[in-house]
Amino acid sequence: MKHILVINCGSSSVKFKIIALPAATTLLSGVVTGIGETTGVHQLTCCISERSENTEETAGFSNHAAAFETVQRDLNQKLQQTDLRLDAIGHRVVHGGAEFIEPVQLTPSIVDKIAGLEQLAPQHLPGNLQGIRLCLALFAELPQVAVFDSAFHHTMPEYAYRYPVPERWFRAFGIRRYGFHGSSHQYVAGKAAEMLSKPLEQLNLITLHLGNGDSACAIRQGKSIDTSMGFTPLEGLMMGSRSGDLDASVPLYLQQKHGMTADEVASQLNFESGLQAICGSHDMREIVERVEHNDPEARLALEMFVYHVRKYIGAYLVALGRVDALVFTGGIGENASLIRARCCEGLSQFGVALDKQKNVDSKDQSADISSTDSAIRVLVIATDEELQIAREASALLGFND
């Protein structure tokens, strides 16, 4: 049995899990939120013994180093109590650019190359790198692996990943579509194959990762052939605080005619747009509740969100030709039955038929919510990016041999 610590370090949070392979059992999981804020929260769930233990503490975490001191303290304490030994660390890294198309063992030179991509994912990579650097210092004796969100999409054909822009932009500046949420799309595709009792290599799927960040993926015979996010995680579906698809002239217009700086435009498109811009909230639970109380701004935000998803479903139905299943995942995809129902409205002519009661009742980690006569199965699958990362790190290090 191998024990992999998986780190998902964001701009203001650190999530971590110890996963035992090949059993795929989570022994310890935790999250530190509110890094850099006045008050943060540290939650820990330990399942090493027969009895699950849950603890929560409120404290100030001035920076990532302070958060990782807490994480290291908890890890050392739990590991010493149980004689459990870590074998490796897997890190979630959002953007791998064109170079990193598969997991890689971390070295100082690799870290420097990842740092050179920071501007491509300004919401995510700085936090990812903080976690990597701190773990390399704190756990120097362990092999550590970077698993890239963009790697799953390296199978996109050139006609899908190229933008119709000057050749020099592509050759010299790397301007192309990369795609993200790869670990999630890859994981749920594998689970869909299990549910449908078919080899993944025989399946065509449309996977929808809907959460605070959203993306759609067209998967042909188990491989990504298109995805909604592009050069950065800003393109594609409407998101919690990101705009999604936008006329490229808008940022230029704002800079040239209204004196906004590039940094101001980038910040507002990434952090002040999407659902947040339309109704003042990026929490879909709150938005749905407000819609039920006839809030016009919330209704508009929900209608825009669903419209964007439906457009991509339609596009990928055409791109794939034959589709075996439509898969919902992510915080919204797994939990918001209203959103799933609205996304599937009017798709019966394309072979998508939802069972309304199954959709409302769905509480399982994996559920088929389509009607018996649906030509395309509609699945809800709880994603597990950490397990996918642990498996890929383990495979790279030869633990599966």
C-alpha positions as CSV (number, residue, x, y, z in Angstrom):
1,M,0.0,0.0,0.0
2,K,1.3,3.5,-1.0
3,H,0.3,6.7,0.8
4,I,0.2,9.8,-1.4
5,L,-0.3,13.3,0.1
6,V,-2.2,15.4,-2.5
7,I,-1.9,19.2,-2.2
8,N,-4.2,21.7,-3.9
9,C,-2.9,25.1,-3.0
10,G,-4.9,28.1,-4.1
11,S,-4.6,31.9,-3.7
12,S,-6.3,31.9,-0.2
13,S,-6.7,28.2,0.7
14,V,-4.8,24.9,1.0
15,K,-6.6,21.6,0.6
16,F,-4.9,18.3,1.3
17,K,-5.6,14.6,1.4
18,I,-3.6,11.4,2.2
19,I,-4.8,8.7,-0.1
20,A,-4.0,5.1,0.2
21,L,-3.4,3.3,-3.2
22,P,-4.5,1.0,-4.8
23,A,-7.4,0.9,-2.3
24,A,-8.3,4.6,-3.2
25,T,-9.1,5.2,0.5
26,T,-8.9,8.7,1.9
27,L,-7.2,8.5,5.3
28,L,-6.9,12.2,6.1
29,S,-8.3,15.3,4.6
30,G,-8.2,18.9,5.5
31,V,-8.5,22.5,4.3
32,V,-7.2,25.8,5.5
33,T,-9.2,28.8,4.3
34,G,-9.0,32.5,4.7
35,I,-5.2,32.8,4.2
36,G,-4.2,36.4,4.3
37,E,-7.5,37.4,6.0
38,T,-8.1,38.5,9.6
39,T,-9.6,35.1,10.4
40,G,-9.2,31.7,8.8
41,V,-10.6,28.3,9.4
42,H,-8.8,25.0,9.5
43,Q,-10.8,21.8,9.2
44,L,-9.5,18.3,9.5
45,T,-11.1,14.9,9.0
46,C,-9.1,11.8,10.0
47,C,-10.3,8.3,8.9
48,I,-7.1,6.4,9.7
49,S,-8.7,4.5,12.6
50,E,-12.0,2.8,12.5
51,R,-13.7,5.9,13.9
52,S,-13.8,9.1,11.8
53,E,-12.6,12.2,13.7
54,N,-13.6,15.8,12.7
55,T,-11.9,18.9,14.1
56,E,-12.2,22.6,13.3
57,E,-10.3,25.6,14.5
58,T,-10.4,29.3,13.8
59,A,-7.2,31.1,13.6
60,G,-5.3,33.7,11.7
61,F,-3.1,32.5,8.8
62,S,-1.2,35.6,7.6
63,N,0.4,33.8,4.6
64,H,0.8,30.3,3.0
65,A,3.8,29.5,5.2
66,A,1.6,29.9,8.4
67,A,-1.0,27.7,6.8
68,F,1.5,25.0,5.9
69,E,3.0,25.0,9.4
70,T,-0.5,24.0,10.6
71,V,-0.8,21.4,7.9
72,Q,2.6,20.0,8.8
73,R,1.8,19.9,12.5
74,D,-1.4,17.9,11.9
75,L,0.3,15.5,9.5
76,N,3.2,14.8,11.8
77,Q,0.8,14.3,14.7
78,K,-1.5,11.9,12.9
79,L,1.4,10.0,11.2
80,Q,3.2,9.5,14.5
81,Q,0.0,8.2,16.2
82,T,-0.5,5.6,13.6
83,D,3.0,4.7,12.3
84,L,1.7,5.6,8.8
85,R,4.5,6.7,6.4
86,L,4.1,9.0,3.4
87,D,5.6,7.8,0.1
88,A,5.1,10.8,-2.1
89,I,3.4,14.2,-2.6
90,G,1.2,15.0,-5.7
91,H,0.6,18.7,-6.4
92,R,-2.3,20.1,-8.5
93,V,-0.9,22.6,-11.0
94,V,-3.4,24.4,-13.1
95,H,-1.4,25.4,-16.2
96,G,1.4,23.4,-17.8
97,G,1.6,25.4,-21.0
98,A,2.7,23.5,-24.2
99,E,5.6,21.8,-22.5
100,F,4.0,19.9,-19.6
101,I,1.6,17.5,-21.1
102,E,2.0,14.7,-18.5
103,P,2.9,14.6,-14.8
104,V,6.5,15.4,-13.9
105,Q,8.7,14.9,-10.8
106,L,9.6,18.3,-9.3
107,T,13.1,19.7,-9.3
108,P,14.2,23.3,-8.9
109,S,14.5,23.8,-12.7
110,I,11.0,22.4,-13.2
111,V,9.6,24.8,-10.6
112,D,11.3,27.7,-12.4
113,K,9.7,26.7,-15.7
114,I,6.3,26.5,-14.1
115,A,6.8,29.9,-12.6
116,G,7.4,31.3,-16.1
117,L,3.7,30.4,-16.8
118,E,2.2,32.4,-13.9
119,Q,0.7,35.1,-16.1
120,L,-1.4,32.4,-17.9
121,A,-3.4,31.5,-14.8
122,P,-3.1,34.5,-12.4
123,Q,-5.9,33.2,-10.1
124,H,-4.2,29.8,-9.6
125,L,-0.5,29.4,-10.4
126,P,0.9,31.7,-7.7
127,G,-0.9,29.7,-5.1
128,N,0.1,26.4,-6.7
129,L,3.8,27.5,-6.7
130,Q,3.6,28.6,-3.0
131,G,2.5,25.1,-2.1
132,I,5.2,23.5,-4.2
133,R,8.0,25.6,-2.8
134,L,6.9,25.1,0.8
135,C,6.5,21.4,0.4
136,L,9.8,21.0,-1.2
137,A,11.4,22.7,1.8
138,L,9.2,20.9,4.5
139,F,9.2,17.4,2.9
140,A,12.6,17.4,1.2
141,E,13.0,13.6,1.6
142,L,9.8,12.8,-0.4
143,P,9.5,12.5,-4.2
144,Q,7.1,15.2,-5.3
145,V,5.1,15.3,-8.6
146,A,3.2,18.0,-10.4
147,V,0.0,17.0,-12.1
148,F,-1.3,19.5,-14.6
149,D,-4.9,20.5,-15.2
150,S,-4.2,21.3,-18.8
151,A,-2.4,17.9,-19.6
152,F,-5.6,15.9,-20.3
153,H,-6.4,18.3,-23.2
154,H,-3.1,17.8,-25.1
155,T,-4.9,15.4,-27.3
156,M,-7.0,18.2,-28.9
157,P,-6.4,18.3,-32.6
158,E,-4.6,21.3,-34.0
159,Y,-7.7,22.6,-35.7
160,A,-9.3,22.8,-32.2
161,Y,-6.4,24.2,-30.2
162,R,-5.2,26.8,-32.7
163,Y,-6.6,30.3,-32.7
164,P,-7.0,32.1,-36.1
165,V,-4.3,34.7,-35.2
166,P,-0.9,35.6,-36.8
167,E,1.5,32.6,-37.0
168,R,4.1,34.5,-34.9
169,W,1.6,34.7,-32.0
170,F,1.5,30.9,-31.9
171,R,5.1,30.1,-32.7
172,A,6.8,32.8,-30.6
173,F,4.3,33.5,-27.9
174,G,2.5,30.2,-27.4
175,I,-0.9,31.7,-28.1
176,R,-3.2,28.7,-28.4
177,R,-5.9,26.9,-26.4
178,Y,-4.8,24.7,-23.5
179,G,-7.8,23.8,-21.5
180,F,-8.2,23.1,-17.8
181,H,-10.0,21.0,-15.2
182,G,-8.3,18.1,-16.9
183,S,-8.0,16.0,-13.7
184,S,-11.8,16.3,-13.1
185,H,-12.8,15.6,-16.7
186,Q,-10.5,12.6,-16.8
187,Y,-11.7,11.2,-13.5
188,V,-15.4,11.4,-14.3
189,A,-14.8,10.0,-17.8
190,G,-13.3,6.9,-16.2
191,K,-16.2,6.7,-13.7
192,A,-18.7,7.0,-16.6
193,A,-17.1,4.1,-18.4
194,E,-17.6,2.0,-15.2
195,M,-21.2,3.0,-14.9
196,L,-21.9,2.3,-18.5
197,S,-20.0,-1.0,-18.4
198,K,-18.0,-0.1,-21.5
199,P,-14.3,0.5,-22.1
200,L,-13.5,4.2,-22.0
201,E,-11.8,3.9,-25.5
202,Q,-15.2,3.1,-26.9
203,L,-17.1,6.1,-25.4
204,N,-17.9,9.6,-26.6
205,L,-18.8,11.9,-23.7
206,I,-19.7,15.5,-23.0
207,T,-18.5,16.3,-19.4
208,L,-19.6,19.4,-17.6
209,H,-17.5,20.6,-14.6
210,L,-19.8,23.2,-13.1
211,G,-18.6,25.0,-9.9
212,N,-17.1,28.4,-9.2
213,G,-15.0,27.7,-12.3
214,D,-16.8,26.0,-15.2
215,S,-15.7,24.1,-18.2
216,A,-17.2,21.7,-20.8
217,C,-15.2,18.9,-22.5
218,A,-15.8,16.9,-25.6
219,I,-14.3,13.4,-25.2
220,R,-14.0,11.0,-28.1
221,Q,-12.9,7.5,-27.4
222,G,-11.6,8.5,-24.0
223,K,-9.6,11.5,-25.2
224,S,-10.3,15.2,-25.0
225,I,-10.8,16.7,-28.5
226,D,-12.2,20.0,-27.4
227,T,-12.8,22.0,-24.2
228,S,-14.3,25.4,-23.4
229,M,-11.4,27.0,-21.5
230,G,-8.6,28.2,-23.7
231,F,-5.3,30.1,-23.4
232,T,-6.2,30.8,-19.8
233,P,-9.1,29.6,-17.5
234,L,-11.0,32.8,-18.5
235,E,-12.4,31.6,-21.8
236,G,-15.6,29.5,-22.2
237,L,-18.6,29.2,-19.9
238,M,-19.9,31.9,-17.6
239,M,-18.4,31.3,-14.2
240,G,-18.6,32.5,-10.6
241,S,-16.4,35.6,-11.0
242,R,-15.0,35.1,-14.5
243,S,-16.6,36.3,-17.7
244,G,-16.1,33.4,-20.0
245,D,-16.4,34.0,-23.8
246,L,-15.9,37.7,-24.6
247,D,-15.3,39.8,-27.7
248,A,-11.6,40.3,-27.8
249,S,-12.1,44.0,-28.7
250,V,-13.8,44.7,-25.3
251,P,-10.5,44.9,-23.3
252,L,-8.9,47.0,-26.0
253,Y,-11.8,49.4,-26.0
254,L,-11.7,49.8,-22.3
255,Q,-8.0,50.6,-22.3
256,Q,-8.1,52.8,-25.4
257,K,-11.3,54.8,-24.7
258,H,-11.7,54.7,-21.0
259,G,-8.2,54.7,-19.7
260,M,-8.2,51.4,-17.9
261,T,-4.9,49.6,-17.4
262,A,-4.4,46.0,-18.6
263,D,-4.1,44.9,-15.0
264,E,-7.4,46.5,-14.1
265,V,-9.2,44.9,-17.0
266,A,-7.6,41.5,-16.3
267,S,-8.6,41.7,-12.6
268,Q,-12.2,42.7,-13.3
269,L,-12.6,40.0,-15.9
270,N,-11.2,37.3,-13.6
271,F,-12.5,38.4,-10.2
272,E,-15.5,40.8,-10.8
273,S,-17.4,39.3,-13.7
274,G,-19.6,36.2,-14.3
275,L,-22.4,35.5,-11.9
276,Q,-20.9,38.0,-9.4
277,A,-21.2,40.8,-11.9
278,I,-24.8,40.1,-12.9
279,C,-26.4,39.5,-9.5
280,G,-23.8,40.3,-6.8
281,S,-23.2,36.6,-5.8
282,H,-21.2,33.7,-7.2
283,D,-23.0,31.2,-4.9
284,M,-25.4,29.2,-7.0
285,R,-27.4,28.0,-3.9
286,E,-28.1,31.6,-3.0
287,I,-28.9,32.5,-6.6
288,V,-31.4,29.6,-6.9
289,E,-33.1,30.7,-3.6
290,R,-33.3,34.3,-4.9
291,V,-34.9,33.1,-8.2
292,E,-37.5,31.2,-6.1
293,H,-38.3,34.6,-4.6
294,N,-38.6,36.3,-8.0
295,D,-35.3,38.2,-7.8
296,P,-34.9,39.6,-11.4
297,E,-31.1,39.9,-11.2
298,A,-30.7,36.4,-9.9
299,R,-33.1,35.1,-12.6
300,L,-31.0,36.8,-15.3
301,A,-27.8,35.4,-13.9
302,L,-29.2,31.9,-13.9
303,E,-30.6,32.2,-17.4
304,M,-27.3,33.4,-18.7
305,F,-25.4,30.6,-17.0
306,V,-27.7,27.9,-18.3
307,Y,-27.7,29.4,-21.8
308,H,-23.9,29.3,-22.0
309,V,-23.9,25.6,-20.9
310,R,-26.5,24.7,-23.4
311,K,-24.6,26.4,-26.2
312,Y,-21.6,24.2,-25.5
313,I,-23.6,21.1,-25.2
314,G,-25.0,21.8,-28.6
315,A,-21.6,22.5,-30.1
316,Y,-20.1,19.3,-28.7
317,L,-23.1,17.2,-29.9
318,V,-22.1,18.3,-33.4
319,A,-18.4,18.0,-32.8
320,L,-18.7,14.4,-31.6
321,G,-21.5,13.2,-33.8
322,R,-22.4,10.3,-31.5
323,V,-22.6,10.8,-27.8
324,D,-23.0,8.1,-25.2
325,A,-23.4,10.2,-22.1
326,L,-23.7,13.7,-20.8
327,V,-21.9,14.0,-17.4
328,F,-22.5,16.6,-14.7
329,T,-19.9,17.2,-12.0
330,G,-18.4,19.9,-9.8
331,G,-20.2,21.7,-6.9
332,I,-23.1,22.9,-9.1
333,G,-23.2,20.0,-11.4
334,E,-23.4,17.5,-8.5
335,N,-25.8,19.4,-6.3
336,A,-28.0,21.7,-8.3
337,S,-30.9,19.7,-9.7
338,L,-32.6,22.8,-11.1
339,I,-29.5,23.7,-13.1
340,R,-29.2,20.2,-14.5
341,A,-32.8,20.2,-15.5
342,R,-32.6,23.6,-17.2
343,C,-29.4,22.6,-19.0
344,C,-31.2,19.6,-20.5
345,E,-34.4,21.4,-21.5
346,G,-35.3,21.0,-25.1
347,L,-32.6,18.5,-25.8
348,S,-34.9,15.5,-26.3
349,Q,-34.7,16.0,-30.1
350,F,-31.0,15.2,-29.8
351,G,-31.5,12.1,-27.7
352,V,-31.2,13.7,-24.2
353,A,-34.2,12.9,-21.9
354,L,-34.0,13.5,-18.2
355,D,-36.1,11.6,-15.6
356,K,-37.3,14.5,-13.5
357,Q,-37.8,12.5,-10.3
358,K,-34.4,10.8,-10.5
359,N,-32.8,14.2,-11.1
360,V,-34.4,15.7,-7.9
361,D,-33.7,12.6,-5.8
362,S,-30.1,12.2,-6.9
363,K,-27.9,12.1,-3.8
364,D,-25.4,9.4,-4.7
365,Q,-21.8,9.9,-5.7
366,S,-22.7,8.4,-9.0
367,A,-26.2,8.4,-10.5
368,D,-28.0,7.9,-13.8
369,I,-30.7,10.5,-14.0
370,S,-31.8,9.9,-17.6
371,S,-35.2,8.4,-18.5
372,T,-35.3,4.8,-19.7
373,D,-35.8,5.9,-23.3
374,S,-33.0,8.4,-23.4
375,A,-30.6,7.7,-26.2
376,I,-27.9,9.7,-24.4
377,R,-27.4,8.8,-20.8
378,V,-27.4,11.7,-18.3
379,L,-25.0,11.0,-15.4
380,V,-24.2,12.8,-12.2
381,I,-20.7,11.9,-10.9
382,A,-18.9,13.4,-7.9
383,T,-15.5,14.3,-9.1
384,D,-12.3,13.4,-7.2
385,E,-9.4,15.4,-8.6
386,E,-7.2,14.4,-5.6
387,L,-7.6,10.7,-6.3
388,Q,-6.8,11.3,-10.0
389,I,-3.7,13.2,-9.0
390,A,-2.6,10.5,-6.5
391,R,-3.0,7.9,-9.2
392,E,-1.0,9.8,-11.8
393,A,1.7,10.6,-9.3
394,S,1.9,7.0,-8.2
395,A,2.1,5.8,-11.8
396,L,4.9,8.3,-12.7
397,L,7.0,7.1,-9.7
398,G,6.5,3.4,-10.6
399,F,4.5,2.5,-7.5
400,N,2.0,0.6,-9.7
401,D,4.7,-1.7,-11.1
